[in-house]
Amino acid sequence: GRCGAFAQLTGQYDSALYYHHQSVLLYKKYNDRIGLALANNYLGITYKEMGSLDIAYRHFQKSNDLYKELGILNRIASSSFNMGNVLLLKGRYHEALQIYLEAKKNYEKVDDNRGIAQCYGSMGDLYLQMKNYTAAKENLNEALRLGKQLQLKRDIALDLQSLAKVFEAENNFDSALVYYNEALQLWIK
């Protein structure tokens, strides 16, 4: 798992896939269902980064199914969230929204405010893609509020960028520039 995760972080996707697939074989051999779910999640992340969205979705789904069997709510939420991200990239917005809402509900049950904030941020991005700018701003502002509360610098910068894109789409360039500048200042720090 760790070798695959490191290879993935450094952009060595072939090596990452090799290590993740080896992990799957080992976890199957020892009937380690938690490890198997985790390895499938890592495979999903790697395939998503490589642009193989259908394969990524299948691995996230396997991970999600295993976590559901095991009843591990925070992992159910994170694998659902990953599935939603793939659907968003594929333009399947209504399906992605339903999955984000399911993930948010599960994050709320385990008091994972970072997960909740990320769901709001992704739903904001989704609504931006759907040109529902009011809903986009509502969700992104909630993500921003939680991000600031939790001091999630990277998430705050991403949410500010997304808000800037919403204002830009509304031809409100002055507000867009303010949010782009705020995001830039966070990225620089």
Buried (B, 14 or more C-beta within 10 A) or exposed (E): BEBBBEBBEEEBBEBBBBBBEBBBEBBEEEEBBEBBBBBBBBBBBBBBBBEBBEBBBBBBBBBBBBBBEEEBBBBBBBBBBBBBBBBBBBEBBEBBBEBBBBBBBBBBEBEBBEBBBBBBBBBBBBBBBBEBBEBBBBBBBBBBBBBBEBEBEEBBBBBBBBBBBBBBBBEBEEBBEBBBEBBBEBEEE
